[in-house]
Amino acid sequence: MEDCFQIPLKKDSDIPIYRQLADGIAALAEDGVLPADSKLPPIRKMAAHFQVNPVTVVTAYKYLEQKKMVYSRVGSGTYISPLPVEKVPAPVARKNLAMFEKMPALENAINFTVTQLPNELFPVDAFKQAFDTVLEREKGGAFRYTDSMGYLPLRETLCRYLASFGIQTTVDAMQIISGAQQGIDIMSKAVLQYGDVVFVESPTFYGAAGAFLSRGAKLIGIPMEMDGMEMAALENYLKLYRPKFIYMMAYYQTPTGASYSMEKKRRLLDLAEKYDTYIIEEDDFYDFHYGKEKLLPLKALDYKNRVVYIKSFSKILMPGLRMGLMVLPKKMKTAVMEAKYTTDISTSGFIQKALEEYLQANGWETHGKKVRAYGSGKYHKAVSMARKYLLPAGASFLLPEGGVSLWVHLPERVDAEILCNRALEKHVLISPGSQFSIDGTERQHIRLCFAGLTDDRIEVGMKRLGEVLRGI
């Protein structure tokens, strides 16, 4: 704020004073001296300092607001807007993972970057039986194309499954997809045009960010809090931009692990209706809930039909299935169906039929309980070891009560990139926060995925990280 008082004003210039003041503030914002959402000095204080009429300052602020350089909050003041869309940088995606993947010497390292479950948890025998049943029943017909929207009996089964989470839908609104990533890509293909704006959580999942960017979208990050997006910031940004949609995860968000409060879920839906935008809700980890509270997806509250719900079965069943679903608002159905058809005509009919057979024979709960019991054990082990080795070194972390990872806040003295490099020397792989930052500037967090590690390796890995932290 004090930098505003250093703006040089020339009262004998041909340029009006209000323009000089506005241009000076704009220059400070563009140079990063005044970051997004920083508050400008009160009008009377600015007027007194520069010895001008308060109307001059009001005119300068209004001029900047018209150029979308600032926005106002009633009763609070005037604030610097986020970067203009054309200046929003592209995400820095997977650069650290790419580095790890090129280092074969680290194949036996303790790897906190992988979200997959161990192979022994995959229901292989049950799926082998399902495959055999489908082949015996349909012979060569098992490999024919299905309806582009998906195998009807599977969609009927999945509608009943979603009802258990409070999502009431019909087979006509459901699209079977080859995994959540395809769902995001199809949505982008169906809806986005070059230059469109998409709001994402900040930090966010780099896979989704990459899909939006591949269609020429511009991304605006909405800051995350412990119970979801910062709603005041979201509404201020909605006033400035008109996004095609808002991308979010209601539970166990990637990478923070945060879950939305009921208040914020309802507010998010209200804002989507007010500003005429849609929401993409991705469900990768809702099945991994370890608390007693019943989950209620955003889609379950969606009485205005503003939410596109995308669910993947890769995490809960087997990654290689490449299977998921979308529940679509009526207005988007035709465009999404066309995008799906031109992408791959339809998801593997054989796999769809096998999944439907598997669900008929086994249901969801037997395997779901097994996976949750496993995940809960790993979660509590990871939390225990993080408390033992990371907290004494000055780190802190959220307790998500679900998901497959911890989002660790590092001490101010520690740079996440430096920590990752030092951890590599100890044969420990971790994900820096910059992987989930749309501008790559996040330096104070790391993500630790515990799902694929034994208890012994979780403890050894946490101990080594604690040692590295204390040494920086």
N, C-alpha and C positions, 0 to 999 in steps of 0.2 A: 504493500500500500504506500509506503513512504517514497517509493520510486516515482510515483505519480507527481510528487511535489517538486521533482527535479526537471520536469518538462520545461524547456525554454519557450517562453511566449514573447513575441515581438509585437508590441502594441502599435508600432508605426508601419507594420507590414500590410500589404494589400490583401493578404489572406485573413479572413475573419478570425477573431480570437477563438470562437467555439470550434472552428475547423482545426486550428493549430493544436488546441487541447485534445480534440478527438483523434487527430493523426498521431499525436505523441503517445496517447494511450494504446492505439492500435499497434504502433511500432513496438512498444514494450511487450504487448501480448504476442506478436509474431516472433520476437526474439526470445521468448520463453521467460522473460523477467517477471511478467504477470501470468502465472499458469492458469489453466482452465479452472473456473469456479472460484477464483480469488475475488475478494470483495473490493470494489472501488471505494475511495473515501467518500464520506457523506457530502452532499451538495454544498451545504453551508460551510463546511470545513474547507472544501476546495475553493469556494468563492472568496473566503476570508484570506486564504494563503496567497492567491493570485491577485487579490484586490480587484475582483470583477463582480458584476451583478450575478446573483444566483441563477437568473434566467439564462445566462451564458453557459453555465455548467449544465443546467437542465437540457439546453439545446444540444450541447456536445454529447451528452449521454443518449439523447433521443436519436441523434444522427448515427451513433454507433449501433444503437438497437436496430435501426432500419437496415444497416449493413450486416446485421446478425453477428456483430463482434461482441456484443454484451446482451445480457438478459436481465430482467428485473424480477425480484420477488416482493410481493406486496407486503409492506410493513417491515421489510428486512433490508432492502437496498439494491444496488446494481452490481452485477457480477460478470466476469469475463466468460465468454462462451467457449465451448470446446473448439478445437481447430476447425476451420472451414473444411467442408468435405473434401475439396480437391487437394487439401494439404495433409489429409490423414494418411500416415505411413502404412505400408503393407506389413502384415504380421511377420514375425520371425518364427518360422515353423520348423521344428524338428532338427535344428542345426546341431544341437548337442547329441541327440539320439543318433544322428548320422555319423557323428564322430565316434560314438561308442561302437556302432555296428561295423566300423572299419578296423576294429582292434581285436583280432582273433585271440590274442593273449589273454583277453578278459572274459573268455567264454565261461570260465569257472568262478568268476567274481560273484560277490553277493549283489544281486541285481534288484534294486528297489524301483526299477522303472517299468516293470512288466505287470499288467493288470490281469493276465490270464490265470485261471485256476490250474492246478496240476492235472496231468493227464488222467490220473487214477480216479478223479472225481467225475469224469465224463461217463454218462450212462451208455457205455458201448454195447453191452450185452442186450439191453432193452431195445436199442436202435437196430442192432443186428436182427433181432426177432421181427421188428417192424418192417425192415427192408425185405426180409424173407416172405413175410405175410403179403406185402403189396405185390411182390414179383409172382408169387404163387397165384394170387387172385387175378391179376391183370395181365400177366405175361408181358408181351411187348408193348401193350397199351399203357404200361406204367410210365413209358418214356415219351408219350405224346405231350404236345403243348396243352396247358390248361388255359382257362379264361385269363385274360391279361390282368384282371383284378385279383386273381388268385383262385385256388381250388375251393369250391363252394363249401363242402363239408368242413374244411379247415377254418374258413372264415366263420362259420356257424359256431364251431367249438371255441374259437378265440373271442367271439362276442360274449359267450357265457363266462369265459375266464376274466375278461375286462370288467364284467358286471360285479365281480367279487371285489374290485377296487373302486366301485362306485361309478364306473364309466359305462353309461347306457348308450349303446350304438347298434347299428344294423349292418348286415352284410353289404348293403349298397354303399355304405360310407367307409368300408374297410378296403385297403389296398395292401396286398402282400408284397413285400420287397425283399431284396437280397441284402439284408443287414441295414442298420441305422444309417451308415454312411451313404448308402445308395438313396435312402429316403431323403436325406438332406440335399443330396445332389439333384435328385428329381424335383424337389421343391424349388431349388434354385433355377433349374432349367425351365420349369413351368411358369414361374412368376417373375423372376428378375430380368431386368434389362440393364444394359451398360450404364453405369452411373447411379443406379438405384442405391438407396441407403438401407443398411441392415443394422439394427442394434444387437449387440452381444453383451453378455456379462463380462466384466473385467476383474480378474482374468477369465479366460475362456478356453474351450477345447480347440486345439489347432486344426483338427480334422474338419470341423464345421467351418472354421474361418477360411480354410483353404478352398472349400467348396463354394462359398459365397464369392470369394475373390476370383475364382476361375470363371465366374459369370460376369465379371466386371463390376461387382458391387463395391461400395465404400462402407467400411465398418466404423461404427461409433461404439466405444466401450462404456458401459454403465457400471459405476463402481459397485462392488459387492460388499455387503455387510454380513454379519453372522446369521441373519435371518432372511437373506435375499437381497435383491437389488436395492440401492438407495432410491427410494421412491420420489423424493423431491428432485433429485438429479434427473431421474427418468422423465418426469413431467416437463421439466425445463427443457430437456433435449427434444421432447416431442413437440414443444412449441416452436423450436428452431428448425427441425427437420420433419419430414413425413416419411418414416421408414416403411418399406414394404412389409417387413415383419420384425418381430423381436424374438431372438433365439435364447432359450433358457432351459435349465434343468431344475425341477421343483425340489428334488431330493438328491443329496449326496453329489452336489455339483462338481464337475471337473473344472479345476483341480482342487477347489477349496474344501469340498466335503460339506458345504453349507446346505441347509434345507430351509425352504421358505416357510415363514409363519402363515397362519390362516389369514391374518390381517393383510399381509402383503400379497398373498395370492388373490384375494378379493379385489384389492386395490389395482393390481396389475390388469385384471380383467376389465375393471371399470375404465382404466386409462386406454386400453385397447379399443373399447367401444367409443369412448369420447373422441379419440383422435383417429378413428377409423383405420386401424391397423390390425394385423394378425400376429399370432404368437406360435412359434414352433417350440413345443415341449418335447425334449428328448429324454427318454427313459432307458438308460443303460443299466442302472444299479438299484432300482427301486426294490428288486427282489432281495437285495442284500441289506435288509433292515434287521437290526439286532435289539432294538428297544421294544417296549410294550405298546407304544402308541400306534394306532392303526394309520396306515398311510392313506392320504387322499390326494391323488394327482390333481393338477390344475384342471385337466380336462374334465374331471368329475364335477367341477363347479361351473363349467362352461355353458351357461344357459343361453348365451348370445351367439354361440357357434363361432367363436373367434380363435379357437385353438386347433392347431394341427398336432396331433399326438403321434409320436414316432417311438416305437419300442423295438429293441433288439433282443433276440434270444441267444446271441453269441456268448454273452457272459454267463448266463445261468445254465445253458445246456452245453454247446460245443462251438468254438469259434468257426470251425470248418463248415458248419451248417449254412452259414451266410443266409440267415432267415430273420425276418422281422415283419412289422406291420405298421401301417399308417391309418389313423382315423381322420377323415377329411371333412372340413366344412363343405356344404353343398356347393357354394360358389366356386370352389377350387377343384371340384371333382373332375370335371372334363379336362381341364388343362393338365392336371397331374396324371390322369389316365393316358393322355396322348404322350406326355413326356416319358412315362414308364414304357409304353409300347415302342417308342422310337429308341429307347435305351437298350432293351434286351427282349422285347416282346412279352416275356413273362418270366418270373422266377421258376427255377427247376420244378417241374410238375412232380417228378419222382420224389424229390426231397419233401415237397409239400404233402404228398400223400403219406409218406413215411412218418412225418411229424404228426399228422392227424391220427394215424394208426397208433403211434407211440402214446399220444395224449389219451386216446380212448382206452388203451390198455393200462396205462400207468397214472394218468392224471398229472396234475402239477405238484401236488403237495408232498408226495414222498420224496422226490428229488429236491424240491424246494427246501424242505426241512433239513435235508442232509447238507445242502450247500450253505444254508444259513448257520447251521451248527458249526460247520467248518470255518466259515468266514468270521463268525463271532469269536471263536477261539483265537484265530489269528489277530483279529482286531484288539482283543484284550491283551494278548501277548505284546503286540506292538506298542500299545498305550503304556503298558507296564514298563517296557524297556526304554521307551522315550522318556518317561518320568525319571527312570533311574540314571540314564546316561546323557540325555539332551537338556533336560531342565537345569541341572547343576551347571551346565556350560552356557546358560543364558538364553536358551531357545524356549519357545512356547508353541502351543498348537491347539487347534480346535478339537472337540470331542464330538464327531459327527453321529455316533451311534449307528453307523451303517456304512456301506460302501467298501472299498478295498484299499484305501490309502489315507495317509495323514498329510495335512498341509502345515508345514512347520515354519514359523516366523523366526528368523535369525536375529541375533543381537545386532545392534546398529553398526558395530565395528566389522561385521562379517559380510563380505560380498558373496552372493550365491554362486557366481561363476568361479570364483577362487576356491570356494569350498568344494565344488564339484571336481575341480582339477586335483585338489589335495586328496579328496576321497578316492579318486582313481588310483593314486599312488598306493593307497591301502587296499586296492582291489574291491572297492565298493562303488556301485553305480547308482547315482541319484539324478532326479530331474530338476533342473533349476527353474525358478519361476518365469524366466524369460521365455521359455517354451510356450507359455500360456498367455503371453502378453502381446497384444496386437501391435505394439511398437517396439517390443524387445527391451523395454526399460526396467522391467521388474527385476530387482536385485536382492530382495530381502526375504524371499521364501524358497523352499524346496518342497517337492512332493515325494513322499515315500510310500510306495506300493508294497503291501505285505502279503498279498493273496497267494503268490506263487512260491513263498519261502517256508522252509521248515522253521520250527521254533528256535532251534539252535542257531540257524543262520540269521534270523531276525535279531537275536541277542548279540551275536558277534558283530553284525553290521552296525547296530546301534552303538555298541561300545566303541568301535573304531571311529564312527562319526563324532561321538562325544570327545574322543581324544583329539581328533582333527580340529574340532570347534575350539577346544581350550588352547590349542596351539596357534591359533590365528590372532 
